[in-house]
Amino acid sequence: MSDLNMKERFLKALKGEEVDKVPVLSVTQTAIVELMDKTGAAWPEAHSDAKLMAELAYASYEVCGLEGVRAPYCLTVLAQAMGCEVNMGTKNRQPSVTAHPYSDGVANLKMPENLLAQGRIPAVLEAMKILKEKADGKIPVIAGMEGPITLASDLCGVKKFMKWSIKDKAAYNTIMEFATDACIAYANALADAGADVISVPDPVCSPDLMSPDSFKTDLKPMLQKFAAGVKVPMILHICGDVTAIIPDMADCGFASISIEEKVKDMAGAKAKVAGKVTICGNVSSPFVLLAGTPEKVTEAATTALKAGVDVLAPGCGIAPDTPVANLKAMVAARDAYYK
């Protein structure tokens, strides 16, 4: 089994199958300023240029040793293609949605003609093709995209979305169905372009914003529809302390779930999802990888490995100012754990 390549190991680990060692990579945002400076592939240009996007993604493997390559670097690609206005950010600040096409209601919902040709989607698909060729079947290619609940909230605005969840269930369900259909189409296009796995951060699902009851009754069916419609394994990432919704996350049909360090009991989380999904995480992105020392990274990574994490990874998106040395330390901690 020690002759597994990185792609084989990652895909087996996601399925909960036996591997020689736990993979170490990031299923969430990977671009950091040090890599931008080293490659010349910097934000915001690398959000829209396929070659720069792919080069920056590949550097996380080539320079840091992470056992996978992941692009793009924000949760606004599909939202922008569907009519949201987006501020493209800066070298160390991600793009963000600034205006919403359906803030007045769902009466005029309309899927863009030829959705996959809109906005930055062609650049992302081309980057997937480049990464697939560079990875040569040996390194997993991971595509990131916003989840259907976050997309729905971007289309109408988070406040409006939350208001509809209480006062206008028809509009609420309509915009979620609309967003889910778009997510399925985009995810399958990413797979066709070369993505082995799709990572789906869906932060608006967080218990910080939506109640666990709402997740169970309203959001989970949309995530189940999404997962059932996509042809490659997917990973569901939800921000915050998701302890209360972990059993429901496990029922959504994704291959794996990604959790933050805010979930304090990793072993308990593993027990809750046993036989259903695997778990990626949960080395703290802000407090350990960004602000900590290599020694602190080693400690956090070892703790996660001892608790039984299936894929050792940052708990959330890597902050752009994170040092390369700390990402290398996470890889080294995994290596040392198996000596």
GIMO-V44649 format. One record per pair of residues at least 6 apart in sequence whose ideal C-beta (glycine too) atoms are under 7 Angstrom apart, sorted by the first residue. I is the first residue (numbers start at 0). J is the second residue. D is the distance in Angstrom with one decimal. If there is no record, write none. Layout:
BEGIN
<<I;J;D> <I;J;D>>
END
This chain:
BEGIN
<<0;17;7.0> <0;18;6.8> <0;19;4.6> <1;19;4.7> <3;18;6.6> <3;19;6.2> <4;137;4.5> <5;22;7.0> <5;66;4.3> <5;67;6.8> <5;137;6.1> <5;138;5.0> <5;139;6.3> <6;136;6.4> <6;137;5.8> <6;138;5.9> <6;139;4.5> <6;195;6.4> <8;18;5.1> <8;22;5.2> <9;22;4.6> <9;66;6.6> <9;67;6.1> <9;139;4.5> <10;139;6.9> <10;195;6.9> <11;18;5.2> <12;18;5.1> <12;21;6.6> <12;22;5.2> <12;277;6.7> <12;309;5.2> <12;310;5.5> <13;196;6.9> <13;232;5.6> <13;254;4.7> <13;255;4.9> <13;277;5.7> <14;254;6.7> <15;277;5.0> <15;309;6.7> <20;333;6.8> <20;337;4.6> <21;304;6.1> <21;308;6.6> <21;309;6.7> <21;310;6.5> <21;311;5.2> <21;333;6.3> <22;66;5.1> <22;310;5.1> <22;311;7.0> <23;65;6.7> <23;66;5.7> <23;311;4.4> <23;329;6.1> <23;330;5.2> <23;333;4.2> <24;65;4.5> <24;66;4.6> <24;67;3.7> <24;310;6.9> <24;312;6.0> <25;59;6.9> <25;65;5.9> <25;69;6.2> <25;312;5.4> <25;313;5.2> <25;317;5.9> <26;69;7.0> <26;141;6.2> <26;198;4.4> <26;234;5.1> <26;236;6.7> <26;257;5.2> <26;279;5.1> <26;310;7.0> <26;312;5.3> <27;198;6.6> <27;200;6.3> <27;236;6.0> <27;257;6.7> <27;313;5.9> <27;315;5.7> <27;316;4.2> <27;317;6.8> <28;72;5.6> <28;316;3.2> <28;317;5.5> <29;56;6.5> <29;59;4.4> <29;69;4.9> <29;317;5.8> <30;42;6.7> <30;55;5.3> <30;72;4.7> <30;319;6.5> <31;317;6.1> <31;319;5.5> <31;321;5.0> <31;323;6.9> <32;90;6.3> <32;91;5.5> <32;319;5.2> <32;320;5.8> <33;322;6.5> <33;323;4.7> <34;55;6.1> <34;58;4.4> <34;59;6.5> <34;62;6.1> <35;41;3.9> <35;42;6.6> <35;55;6.5> <35;90;6.5> <37;58;6.5> <37;62;6.3> <38;54;5.2> <38;55;5.9> <38;58;5.1> <40;51;3.9> <40;54;4.3> <40;55;4.1> <41;90;5.4> <42;72;6.9> <42;88;6.3> <42;89;6.8> <42;90;5.2> <43;87;4.2> <43;88;5.5> <43;89;6.6> <44;51;5.7> <45;51;4.1> <45;52;5.1> <45;55;5.0> <46;71;6.4> <46;72;6.3> <46;73;6.4> <46;87;6.2> <46;94;6.1> <46;119;6.6> <47;119;5.5> <47;122;5.5> <48;122;6.5> <49;122;4.5> <49;125;3.7> <49;126;4.4> <49;129;6.4> <50;129;6.7> <52;70;5.1> <52;71;6.0> <52;122;6.6> <52;126;4.1> <53;70;6.6> <53;126;4.4> <53;129;3.9> <53;130;5.1> <56;68;4.5> <56;69;5.9> <56;70;4.1> <56;130;6.0> <57;68;5.4> <57;130;6.6> <57;133;5.7> <59;65;4.7> <59;68;6.5> <60;67;6.8> <60;68;5.3> <60;138;5.9> <62;323;6.3> <63;323;5.8> <63;326;4.1> <63;327;5.7> <63;330;6.9> <64;327;5.9> <64;330;4.1> <65;326;6.5> <65;330;6.7> <67;138;6.3> <67;139;4.4> <67;141;5.4> <68;130;5.3> <68;134;6.3> <68;138;5.9> <68;140;5.8> <68;141;6.8> <69;141;4.0> <69;143;5.8> <69;198;6.7> <70;123;6.9> <70;126;5.2> <70;130;6.7> <70;142;6.9> <70;143;6.9> <71;123;5.2> <71;143;6.2> <72;93;6.5> <73;93;4.7> <73;94;4.4> <74;145;3.9> <74;149;6.2> <74;200;6.0> <75;83;7.0> <75;85;4.8> <75;94;4.6> <75;95;6.8> <75;96;5.7> <76;118;6.8> <76;119;5.1> <76;120;6.3> <76;123;5.7> <76;144;6.7> <77;144;6.2> <77;145;5.8> <77;150;5.8> <77;181;6.2> <77;182;6.9> <77;185;5.3> <78;85;7.0> <78;96;5.5> <78;145;6.4> <78;150;5.8> <78;153;4.2> <78;154;7.0> <79;85;4.6> <79;118;4.6> <79;119;6.5> <80;111;6.6> <80;114;6.3> <80;117;3.8> <80;118;3.8> <80;120;5.2> <81;111;6.1> <81;154;6.4> <81;181;6.2> <82;100;3.6> <83;96;4.7> <83;98;6.6> <83;99;6.0> <83;100;6.3> <83;153;5.3> <83;154;6.7> <84;97;4.9> <84;98;3.7> <85;94;5.2> <85;95;6.9> <85;96;5.8> <85;97;6.5> <86;94;6.3> <86;95;5.4> <86;97;5.0> <87;94;4.9> <88;94;4.7> <88;95;6.7> <91;319;4.0> <91;320;5.8> <96;153;4.7> <99;153;6.5> <99;154;6.0> <99;155;5.5> <99;156;4.4> <100;154;6.2> <101;108;6.4> <101;154;4.9> <101;155;4.6> <101;174;6.6> <102;155;5.6> <102;156;4.9> <102;159;5.7> <104;170;6.3> <105;170;4.8> <105;173;4.7> <105;174;5.4> <108;173;6.9> <108;177;5.3> <110;181;6.6> <111;117;5.2> <114;181;6.5> <114;184;6.0> <115;184;7.0> <115;188;5.1> <120;185;6.9> <124;188;6.1> <124;189;6.9> <124;192;4.3> <127;140;6.5> <127;142;6.0> <127;189;6.0> <127;192;3.7> <127;193;4.2> <127;194;5.4> <128;192;5.3> <128;193;5.3> <130;140;4.8> <130;193;6.3> <131;140;5.5> <131;193;2.9> <134;140;5.3> <139;195;4.9> <139;196;6.1> <140;193;5.5> <140;194;5.4> <140;195;5.0> <141;194;6.7> <141;195;7.0> <141;196;5.0> <141;198;5.4> <142;189;4.1> <142;194;3.7> <142;197;5.0> <143;198;4.8> <143;200;6.9> <144;185;6.2> <144;186;6.4> <144;189;6.8> <144;197;6.4> <144;199;6.1> <145;200;6.8> <146;182;6.9> <146;199;4.6> <146;200;6.5> <146;201;2.7> <146;204;6.9> <147;175;6.4> <147;178;4.6> <147;179;4.1> <147;182;4.6> <147;221;5.2> <147;222;6.9> <147;225;5.2> <148;175;6.7> <148;201;5.1> <148;203;4.9> <148;204;5.0> <148;218;5.4> <148;221;6.5> <149;201;5.1> <149;202;5.7> <149;203;4.5> <150;178;4.1> <150;181;6.7> <150;182;6.2> <151;160;6.2> <151;174;4.7> <151;175;4.7> <151;178;3.9> <152;160;4.0> <152;203;4.7> <154;174;6.0> <154;178;6.4> <155;174;5.7> <157;203;6.6> <163;170;4.7> <163;171;3.9> <164;171;5.1> <164;213;6.3> <164;217;6.8> <175;221;4.9> <179;221;5.0> <179;224;5.4> <179;225;5.2> <182;225;5.4> <183;225;6.0> <183;228;3.9> <183;229;6.2> <186;197;5.3> <186;229;4.5> <187;229;6.0> <187;230;5.7> <189;197;5.9> <190;197;6.9> <190;230;5.2> <190;231;4.3> <194;231;6.4> <195;231;6.5> <196;231;6.2> <196;232;5.1> <196;233;6.9> <196;234;6.5> <197;229;6.7> <197;231;6.1> <197;233;4.6> <198;234;4.7> <198;236;6.4> <199;233;5.6> <199;234;6.6> <199;235;5.5> <199;236;6.6> <200;236;4.3> <201;235;6.7> <201;237;5.8> <202;237;6.8> <202;238;4.5> <203;209;6.8> <204;214;6.1> <204;218;5.5> <204;237;4.7> <205;237;5.6> <205;238;4.8> <205;239;4.1> <206;239;6.0> <206;240;6.7> <206;241;6.4> <206;243;5.6> <206;244;6.1> <207;239;4.6> <209;218;6.5> <211;243;4.4> <211;244;5.1> <214;244;4.9> <214;247;5.8> <215;247;5.1> <219;247;5.3> <219;250;6.6> <219;251;5.9> <222;235;6.8> <222;251;4.1> <223;251;5.5> <223;252;5.1> <226;233;6.0> <226;251;5.8> <226;252;3.3> <226;253;5.3> <227;252;5.7> <232;254;3.8> <233;253;4.9> <233;254;6.2> <234;253;6.2> <234;254;6.5> <234;255;4.6> <234;256;6.9> <234;257;5.5> <234;279;6.0> <235;248;6.0> <235;251;5.9> <235;253;4.2> <235;256;5.1> <235;257;7.0> <236;257;3.8> <237;248;6.6> <238;259;6.4> <238;315;6.1> <239;259;6.7> <239;261;5.8> <240;261;4.0> <240;262;6.0> <241;248;6.5> <241;258;5.9> <241;262;6.1> <242;262;5.5> <245;268;5.4> <245;271;5.1> <245;272;6.4> <246;271;5.3> <248;256;4.9> <249;256;6.6> <249;271;7.0> <249;272;4.1> <249;275;4.2> <249;276;4.7> <253;276;6.3> <254;276;6.6> <255;276;5.4> <255;277;4.4> <255;278;6.6> <255;279;5.5> <255;309;6.8> <255;310;6.9> <256;272;7.0> <256;276;5.4> <256;278;5.9> <257;279;4.2> <257;280;5.6> <257;312;6.7> <258;268;6.5> <258;278;6.2> <258;280;4.5> <258;281;5.1> <258;314;6.7> <259;280;6.7> <259;281;5.7> <259;314;3.8> <259;315;5.3> <260;281;5.0> <260;283;4.1> <260;314;4.7> <262;268;5.6> <262;281;6.3> <265;281;6.2> <265;303;6.2> <265;306;3.6> <265;307;6.8> <265;308;6.2> <266;306;4.7> <266;307;6.0> <268;278;6.2> <269;278;6.1> <269;307;4.8> <272;278;6.6> <277;309;3.7> <278;308;5.7> <278;309;5.4> <279;309;6.7> <279;310;4.1> <279;312;4.7> <280;303;6.6> <280;308;6.0> <280;312;5.7> <280;314;5.0> <281;303;5.7> <281;308;6.7> <281;314;4.2> <282;288;6.2> <282;296;6.8> <282;299;4.8> <282;300;5.4> <282;303;6.0> <282;313;5.5> <282;314;6.0> <282;329;6.1> <283;299;6.3> <283;314;5.4> <284;313;4.6> <284;314;5.7> <284;315;4.6> <284;316;6.3> <284;317;5.7> <284;318;5.9> <285;318;6.2> <287;295;5.5> <287;296;5.7> <287;299;4.7> <288;296;6.4> <288;313;5.8> <288;317;6.2> <288;321;5.0> <288;325;5.0> <288;326;6.9> <289;318;4.3> <289;320;6.4> <289;321;4.8> <291;325;6.6> <293;324;5.7> <293;325;6.0> <293;328;3.7> <296;325;5.0> <296;328;4.1> <296;329;5.3> <296;332;6.5> <297;328;5.8> <297;332;4.3> <300;311;5.9> <300;329;5.1> <300;332;3.7> <300;333;6.4> <301;332;5.7> <301;336;6.1> <303;311;5.9> <304;311;6.2> <304;333;6.9> <304;336;5.0> <311;329;6.9> <311;333;5.4>>
END
